[in-house]
Amino acid sequence: MPKYFEKRQPKHSLSGINFLKSVSLHADSVKPRVYQFNQRSRENKSKKPLIATFLMLITTFLSLLLIFCKYFSLNLFSNLPRQKIISQTTNSAELMELPMDQNPQKSLPPCFQDGQSLYQRQTPNNKFGMYMVVDSATLSMEKQITEIANLINSNGGDWGYVLYPLWINNLEEKEWETFFNLAKENHLIPIIQLHPYQYDQDYLFSQLAKTASFLNSFSWPSSCWIVTVFNETNAKDFWGENIDPEGYARVLAKAMEIFKEENENFFILNSGFNSSSRSGPRYLDEEEYLIRMDEAVPGIFEKLDGWASHPYPQPEFSGDFHNPPSWYETRDQISAYEWEMDLLKKYFEVENLPIFLTETGWAHKEGEQPKWQYKSAAITAQYFDDVFQNVWLPDERIVAIIPFIFNHASFSNFNWMTIEGYCYPQCDVVKKIEKVAGSPI
């Protein structure tokens, strides 16, 4: 115990066995003093021990009474239902500030009901979202979330999406409590993109269990707790310098099992894949990758709640939306998810998965690392306008559109907002589009 606590300890603690010991010591301390009596006061000698004994009994009784009162009052309140305590100690204004899981007046529908998710139950949904990262090279978390909400919840919108990556070996409670609180305050539905540092299967299984428990400990602002399990695993860059579709299939299956056992509201997506890369030294063609996944874990794709897709416009994230190269296929363009849906239907008879575009968008030449293929922000803004209004928003299969990235110094050519707080023209495009007032799905 720290010294400053020792100094403040009461002489007699009113708790349990320690108090009973103190009572015993106290009783010893009040033994009658020995007096020298003269002959004339000898008759009073026998009365004084009786008085001292009586006082000792009174002291002991009062002390035990204090213990009883304290114990009874604590247990009385601890045995009350939580909602009853809240109703006795808070008013209605204070209730609205309580986390939803502690608030008896405010609750969300379950993510899944009668075998269907909220996305299959025609729930109002604002498709607009944004990818964000927070570190020393970005705007603060509060600044980013506030600006993202102002952007994607503009013009009639409400409850858009924010994707935030989580490295599963770095579970920082304070950071994530802040994130969930800010998401709730700003009416944003979280999507968590998991990232590993190690790729050993036993380690991943163990760490995924810790991650599921960790994410289950927070008050989510939404009914569906959306988690996408890792990132572009058909590239060596994102799977420990290996290509291992069989290993990833086993990890994905285990992740679905772990998260669903932790809480049935978890809504699990695959890793978004690199759809445009063909097989080579550092990539495996997504088509072959998916086939090998299903061979390792038959029916793996039937178990998913939704599909994560990364449809980037190639080449170099700068493909001309109106005039793509004639040799480019659908898988190389901003609608690559259509090619993936065809694969799922053709090989695995999987249809009607809600589609989450968990990364997408154009690079612009404004930034620290421009390439000759990059076009001006004014042109990419036109591309965004066309694809939102003519491709993504009309497609009822798509439920979330997450451009990469809101703000990061290392990806300045993809940024939507600069470190100085300037928002590129594509922000104006998004603000002008009429949106749906969604709900916290």
C-alpha positions as CSV (number, residue, x, y, z in Angstrom):
1,M,0.0,0.0,0.0
2,P,1.4,3.5,-0.8
3,K,2.6,5.5,2.1
4,Y,0.1,8.3,1.6
5,F,-2.7,5.7,2.0
6,E,-1.1,4.4,5.2
7,K,-1.1,7.8,6.7
8,R,-4.8,8.2,6.0
9,Q,-5.9,4.8,7.4
10,P,-8.3,5.1,10.3
11,K,-7.2,3.8,13.6
12,H,-10.0,1.2,13.5
13,S,-11.3,0.1,10.1
14,L,-15.0,-0.6,9.9
15,S,-14.6,-3.6,7.7
16,G,-14.8,-7.4,8.4
17,I,-12.3,-9.3,10.5
18,N,-9.9,-6.3,11.0
19,F,-12.6,-4.4,12.8
20,L,-13.3,-7.4,15.1
21,K,-9.6,-7.6,15.9
22,S,-9.6,-3.9,16.8
23,V,-12.6,-4.3,19.0
24,S,-10.7,-7.0,21.0
25,L,-7.7,-4.8,21.3
26,H,-9.9,-1.9,22.4
27,A,-11.5,-4.1,25.0
28,D,-8.1,-4.9,26.4
29,S,-7.2,-1.2,26.5
30,V,-10.1,-0.2,28.7
31,K,-9.3,-2.6,31.6
32,P,-9.8,-0.7,35.0
33,R,-6.9,1.2,36.3
34,V,-5.5,0.2,39.7
35,Y,-6.0,2.9,42.3
36,Q,-4.6,3.2,45.7
37,F,-7.5,3.3,48.1
38,N,-7.4,4.3,51.7
39,Q,-9.4,2.6,54.3
40,R,-12.4,4.9,54.0
41,S,-12.9,4.3,50.3
42,R,-12.5,0.6,50.4
43,E,-16.3,0.1,50.0
44,N,-16.2,1.8,46.5
45,K,-13.4,-0.5,45.2
46,S,-15.7,-3.3,44.2
47,K,-18.0,-0.9,42.2
48,K,-15.3,0.6,39.8
49,P,-14.5,-2.7,37.9
50,L,-18.2,-3.2,37.3
51,I,-18.6,0.3,35.8
52,A,-15.5,-0.2,33.6
53,T,-16.9,-3.6,32.4
54,F,-20.2,-2.0,31.7
55,L,-18.6,0.7,29.6
56,M,-16.6,-1.9,27.7
57,L,-19.8,-3.8,26.8
58,I,-21.5,-0.6,25.6
59,T,-18.6,0.2,23.4
60,T,-18.5,-3.2,21.9
61,F,-22.2,-3.2,21.2
62,L,-22.1,0.1,19.5
63,S,-19.2,-0.9,17.3
64,L,-20.9,-4.1,16.2
65,L,-24.1,-2.1,15.5
66,L,-22.1,0.1,13.2
67,I,-20.7,-2.9,11.3
68,F,-24.2,-4.3,10.9
69,C,-25.7,-1.0,9.6
70,K,-22.9,-0.6,7.1
71,Y,-23.1,-4.2,5.8
72,F,-26.9,-4.1,5.5
73,S,-26.9,-0.8,3.6
74,L,-24.3,-1.9,1.1
75,N,-26.0,-5.2,0.4
76,L,-29.4,-3.6,0.1
77,F,-28.2,-1.5,-2.9
78,S,-26.0,-4.2,-4.4
79,N,-29.0,-6.5,-4.7
80,L,-31.3,-4.0,-6.3
81,P,-31.8,-4.4,-10.1
82,R,-29.6,-1.9,-12.0
83,Q,-32.5,-0.3,-13.7
84,K,-34.1,0.4,-10.3
85,I,-31.0,2.0,-9.0
86,I,-30.8,4.2,-12.1
87,S,-34.5,5.2,-11.7
88,Q,-33.9,6.2,-8.1
89,T,-30.7,8.2,-8.7
90,T,-31.0,9.9,-12.1
91,N,-33.5,12.0,-13.9
92,S,-34.6,11.6,-17.5
93,A,-32.1,14.1,-18.9
94,E,-29.3,12.2,-17.2
95,L,-30.6,8.9,-18.6
96,M,-30.1,10.1,-22.1
97,E,-26.4,10.5,-21.4
98,L,-25.9,7.0,-20.1
99,P,-24.4,4.3,-22.3
100,M,-27.1,2.4,-24.2
101,D,-26.4,-0.8,-22.4
102,Q,-27.1,1.0,-19.1
103,N,-30.0,3.0,-20.3
104,P,-33.5,1.4,-19.7
105,Q,-35.2,4.1,-21.8
106,K,-33.1,3.7,-25.0
107,S,-32.3,0.4,-26.7
108,L,-31.4,-0.8,-30.2
109,P,-32.9,-3.7,-32.1
110,P,-30.8,-6.8,-32.4
111,C,-28.5,-7.0,-35.5
112,F,-29.9,-10.4,-36.4
113,Q,-33.5,-11.5,-36.2
114,D,-35.2,-14.6,-37.7
115,G,-32.0,-15.3,-39.6
116,Q,-31.8,-11.9,-41.2
117,S,-29.6,-8.9,-40.5
118,L,-30.9,-5.4,-40.3
119,Y,-29.4,-4.9,-43.8
120,Q,-31.9,-7.5,-45.1
121,R,-34.8,-6.0,-43.2
122,Q,-35.1,-2.7,-45.2
123,T,-33.7,-0.5,-42.5
124,P,-33.0,3.1,-43.5
125,N,-29.2,3.4,-44.3
126,N,-26.9,6.2,-45.1
127,K,-24.2,4.6,-47.4
128,F,-21.7,7.3,-47.1
129,G,-18.6,6.7,-45.0
130,M,-14.8,7.4,-44.6
131,Y,-11.6,5.6,-43.7
132,M,-9.6,7.1,-41.0
133,V,-6.3,6.5,-39.1
134,V,-4.9,8.3,-36.1
135,D,-1.2,8.6,-35.3
136,S,1.5,11.3,-35.1
137,A,1.1,12.0,-38.9
138,T,-2.6,12.8,-38.8
139,L,-5.2,15.3,-37.5
140,S,-6.5,14.4,-34.0
141,M,-9.2,11.8,-33.6
142,E,-11.7,14.3,-32.4
143,K,-11.0,16.6,-35.3
144,Q,-11.2,13.9,-37.9
145,I,-14.4,12.3,-36.6
146,T,-16.1,15.7,-36.3
147,E,-15.2,16.7,-39.8
148,I,-16.1,13.2,-41.2
149,A,-19.6,13.4,-39.6
150,N,-20.1,17.0,-41.0
151,L,-19.2,15.6,-44.5
152,I,-21.1,12.2,-44.7
153,N,-24.1,13.2,-42.6
154,S,-24.6,16.4,-44.5
155,N,-27.7,17.3,-46.7
156,G,-30.2,15.2,-44.9
157,G,-27.9,12.4,-44.0
158,D,-27.5,10.7,-40.6
159,W,-25.6,7.7,-39.2
160,G,-23.0,7.3,-41.9
161,Y,-19.9,5.0,-41.5
162,V,-16.4,5.4,-40.2
163,L,-13.8,2.7,-40.7
164,Y,-11.0,2.6,-38.1
165,P,-8.2,0.0,-38.2
166,L,-7.3,-2.1,-35.1
167,W,-3.9,-3.8,-34.7
168,I,-4.8,-6.9,-32.6
169,N,-1.7,-6.9,-30.6
170,N,-2.2,-3.3,-29.4
171,L,-5.5,-3.2,-27.5
172,E,-5.5,0.3,-26.0
173,E,-8.7,0.8,-23.9
174,K,-8.4,4.6,-23.6
175,E,-8.0,5.1,-27.3
176,W,-10.9,2.9,-28.2
177,E,-13.3,4.2,-25.5
178,T,-12.6,7.7,-26.9
179,F,-13.3,6.4,-30.5
180,F,-16.6,4.8,-29.6
181,N,-17.8,7.7,-27.6
182,L,-17.0,10.2,-30.4
183,A,-18.7,7.9,-33.0
184,K,-21.8,7.8,-30.8
185,E,-21.8,11.6,-30.3
186,N,-21.4,12.2,-34.0
187,H,-23.8,9.6,-35.2
188,L,-21.3,7.4,-37.0
189,I,-21.5,3.6,-37.4
190,P,-18.1,2.0,-36.7
191,I,-16.4,-0.5,-39.0
192,I,-13.3,-2.1,-37.5
193,Q,-10.6,-3.4,-39.8
194,L,-8.4,-5.9,-38.0
195,H,-4.6,-6.0,-38.7
196,P,-2.1,-8.6,-37.3
197,Y,1.6,-8.2,-36.6
198,Q,2.2,-11.9,-36.4
199,Y,0.8,-14.7,-38.5
200,D,1.3,-17.9,-36.6
201,Q,-2.1,-19.6,-36.4
202,D,-2.1,-20.4,-32.7
203,Y,-1.1,-16.8,-32.0
204,L,-3.9,-15.5,-34.2
205,F,-6.5,-17.7,-32.6
206,S,-5.4,-16.6,-29.1
207,Q,-5.2,-12.9,-30.0
208,L,-8.6,-12.9,-31.9
209,A,-10.2,-14.2,-28.7
210,K,-8.7,-11.3,-26.8
211,T,-9.8,-8.9,-29.5
212,A,-13.4,-10.1,-29.5
213,S,-13.6,-9.8,-25.7
214,F,-12.0,-6.3,-25.9
215,L,-14.4,-5.0,-28.6
216,N,-17.3,-6.5,-26.7
217,S,-16.4,-4.4,-23.6
218,F,-17.4,-1.1,-25.3
219,S,-20.7,0.5,-25.8
220,W,-21.3,0.4,-29.5
221,P,-23.5,3.1,-31.0
222,S,-25.0,0.6,-33.6
223,S,-26.9,-2.7,-33.6
224,C,-24.5,-4.5,-35.9
225,W,-20.9,-4.6,-34.7
226,I,-19.0,-4.7,-38.1
227,V,-15.6,-6.3,-38.2
228,T,-13.6,-7.0,-41.3
229,V,-11.0,-9.7,-40.7
230,F,-7.7,-8.4,-42.0
231,N,-6.7,-6.7,-45.2
232,E,-5.8,-7.8,-48.8
233,T,-4.4,-11.2,-47.7
234,N,-3.8,-12.3,-51.3
235,A,-0.8,-10.0,-51.2
236,K,2.5,-10.9,-49.5
237,D,2.6,-7.3,-48.1
238,F,-0.3,-8.1,-45.8
239,W,0.2,-11.7,-44.8
240,G,3.7,-11.9,-43.4
241,E,5.5,-12.2,-46.7
242,N,3.5,-15.4,-47.5
243,I,0.6,-16.4,-49.8
244,D,-1.5,-18.8,-47.8
245,P,-5.2,-18.9,-48.8
246,E,-5.7,-22.1,-46.8
247,G,-4.3,-20.6,-43.7
248,Y,-6.3,-17.5,-44.0
249,A,-9.5,-19.5,-44.6
250,R,-8.9,-21.3,-41.3
251,V,-8.2,-18.1,-39.5
252,L,-11.4,-16.4,-40.9
253,A,-13.5,-19.4,-39.9
254,K,-12.1,-19.3,-36.4
255,A,-12.6,-15.6,-36.2
256,M,-16.3,-15.9,-37.1
257,E,-16.7,-18.6,-34.4
258,I,-14.9,-16.6,-31.8
259,F,-16.7,-13.3,-32.4
260,K,-20.2,-14.9,-32.6
261,E,-19.6,-16.8,-29.4
262,E,-18.6,-13.5,-27.7
263,N,-21.6,-11.6,-28.9
264,E,-24.2,-12.4,-31.6
265,N,-24.3,-8.8,-32.7
266,F,-20.8,-9.0,-34.3
267,F,-21.2,-8.7,-38.1
268,I,-18.2,-10.4,-39.8
269,L,-16.7,-9.4,-43.2
270,N,-13.9,-11.0,-45.1
271,S,-10.6,-9.3,-45.8
272,G,-11.1,-7.0,-48.7
273,F,-8.9,-8.5,-51.5
274,N,-6.7,-7.0,-54.2
275,S,-8.9,-7.7,-57.1
276,S,-6.8,-6.2,-59.9
277,S,-3.5,-8.1,-59.2
278,R,-2.8,-11.3,-61.2
279,S,-0.7,-14.1,-59.9
280,G,3.0,-13.3,-59.6
281,P,5.9,-13.2,-57.1
282,R,4.0,-11.1,-54.6
283,Y,0.3,-11.7,-55.4
284,L,-2.1,-14.6,-56.0
285,D,-5.0,-13.9,-58.3
286,E,-8.1,-13.4,-56.2
287,E,-10.1,-16.0,-58.2
288,E,-7.6,-18.8,-57.4
289,Y,-7.3,-17.5,-53.9
290,L,-11.0,-17.8,-53.2
291,I,-11.2,-21.3,-54.7
292,R,-8.4,-22.5,-52.5
293,M,-10.0,-20.9,-49.5
294,D,-13.2,-22.9,-50.1
295,E,-11.3,-26.1,-50.7
296,A,-9.6,-25.7,-47.3
297,V,-12.8,-24.7,-45.4
298,P,-15.8,-25.8,-47.5
299,G,-18.7,-23.3,-47.3
300,I,-16.5,-20.6,-45.8
301,F,-18.2,-17.8,-47.8
302,E,-21.7,-18.9,-46.8
303,K,-20.9,-18.1,-43.2
304,L,-20.0,-14.5,-43.9
305,D,-22.5,-11.7,-42.9
306,G,-21.3,-9.3,-45.6
307,W,-18.7,-8.9,-48.3
308,A,-15.8,-6.5,-48.0
309,S,-14.5,-5.2,-51.4
310,H,-11.6,-2.8,-52.4
311,P,-12.6,-1.6,-55.9
312,Y,-9.9,0.8,-56.9
313,P,-9.7,2.4,-60.4
314,Q,-6.5,1.1,-62.1
315,P,-3.9,1.8,-63.3
316,E,-2.2,3.5,-60.3
317,F,-5.6,4.3,-58.6
318,S,-6.2,6.8,-61.3
319,G,-8.2,5.0,-64.0
320,D,-10.4,7.2,-66.2
321,F,-13.9,6.6,-65.0
322,H,-15.4,7.4,-68.4
323,N,-12.8,5.8,-70.7
324,P,-10.9,3.0,-69.0
325,P,-8.3,1.1,-71.1
326,S,-9.9,-1.3,-73.5
327,W,-7.9,-4.2,-72.1
328,Y,-9.0,-3.5,-68.5
329,E,-11.6,-5.8,-67.1
330,T,-14.3,-5.1,-64.5
331,R,-12.0,-6.4,-61.8
332,D,-9.6,-3.5,-62.5
333,Q,-12.1,-0.7,-62.1
334,I,-14.2,1.1,-59.6
335,S,-17.0,-1.6,-59.9
336,A,-14.7,-4.5,-59.2
337,Y,-17.2,-5.8,-56.6
338,E,-19.4,-6.9,-59.5
339,W,-16.7,-9.3,-60.7
340,E,-16.4,-10.6,-57.1
341,M,-20.1,-11.2,-56.8
342,D,-20.0,-13.2,-60.0
343,L,-17.2,-15.4,-58.6
344,L,-19.1,-16.1,-55.4
345,K,-22.2,-17.1,-57.4
346,K,-20.3,-19.1,-60.0
347,Y,-18.1,-21.2,-57.7
348,F,-19.8,-21.2,-54.4
349,E,-23.5,-20.5,-55.1
350,V,-23.3,-17.5,-52.6
351,E,-25.6,-14.6,-53.4
352,N,-27.2,-11.5,-51.9
353,L,-24.4,-10.6,-49.4
354,P,-24.5,-7.0,-48.4
355,I,-21.5,-5.2,-50.0
356,F,-19.2,-3.0,-48.0
357,L,-16.7,-1.0,-50.1
358,T,-14.2,-0.8,-47.2
359,E,-11.5,0.9,-49.4
360,T,-12.0,2.7,-52.7
361,G,-11.4,6.0,-54.4
362,W,-8.9,7.9,-56.6
363,A,-5.5,9.4,-55.9
364,H,-5.0,13.1,-56.9
365,K,-1.8,14.8,-58.0
366,E,-2.0,17.3,-55.1
367,G,0.2,15.7,-52.4
368,E,3.8,14.8,-51.4
369,Q,4.2,11.8,-53.8
370,P,2.5,12.6,-57.1
371,K,2.8,10.2,-60.0
372,W,2.3,11.1,-63.7
373,Q,-0.9,9.0,-63.8
374,Y,-2.5,11.1,-61.0
375,K,-5.1,13.6,-62.1
376,S,-6.0,16.9,-60.5
377,A,-8.3,17.0,-57.5
378,A,-10.8,18.9,-59.7
379,I,-11.0,15.9,-62.1
380,T,-11.1,13.2,-59.4
381,A,-14.0,15.2,-57.8
382,Q,-15.9,14.8,-61.1
383,Y,-15.1,11.1,-61.0
384,F,-16.5,10.8,-57.5
385,D,-19.6,12.7,-58.5
386,D,-20.3,10.3,-61.4
387,V,-19.6,7.1,-59.5
388,F,-21.6,8.0,-56.4
389,Q,-24.7,9.1,-58.4
390,N,-24.5,6.6,-61.3
391,V,-22.9,3.4,-59.9
392,W,-22.6,3.1,-56.1
393,L,-25.8,4.8,-54.7
394,P,-28.2,3.2,-57.2
395,D,-26.8,-0.3,-56.5
396,E,-29.0,-1.7,-53.7
397,R,-26.4,-4.4,-52.9
398,I,-24.0,-1.8,-51.6
399,V,-24.6,-0.7,-48.0
400,A,-21.4,1.3,-47.2
401,I,-18.9,3.3,-49.3
402,I,-15.6,4.0,-47.5
403,P,-13.1,6.1,-49.5
404,F,-9.5,5.8,-48.5
405,I,-8.3,8.0,-46.6
406,F,-9.5,11.1,-44.8
407,N,-6.1,12.4,-43.6
408,H,-2.6,11.0,-43.3
409,A,0.8,12.4,-44.2
410,S,2.0,9.2,-45.7
411,F,-1.0,9.1,-48.1
412,S,-1.3,12.8,-48.9
413,N,-2.3,12.1,-52.5
414,F,-5.3,10.1,-51.3
415,N,-6.3,12.6,-48.6
416,W,-9.7,14.2,-48.4
417,M,-8.5,16.8,-46.0
418,T,-5.1,18.3,-45.6
419,I,-3.3,18.7,-42.2
420,E,-4.2,22.4,-42.5
421,G,-7.9,21.6,-42.6
422,Y,-8.5,22.2,-46.3
423,C,-10.9,19.7,-47.8
424,Y,-10.4,18.9,-51.5
425,P,-13.2,19.5,-54.1
426,Q,-14.5,16.0,-53.7
427,C,-15.8,17.1,-50.3
428,D,-18.1,19.6,-52.0
429,V,-19.3,16.9,-54.3
430,V,-20.3,14.7,-51.3
431,K,-22.0,17.6,-49.4
432,K,-24.2,18.4,-52.4
433,I,-25.5,14.9,-52.8
434,E,-28.9,14.3,-51.0
435,K,-28.6,11.6,-48.5
436,V,-30.7,9.2,-46.4
437,A,-31.3,9.8,-42.7
438,G,-30.0,6.4,-41.7
439,S,-30.3,4.7,-38.3
440,P,-27.7,3.1,-36.0
441,I,-27.9,-0.2,-37.8
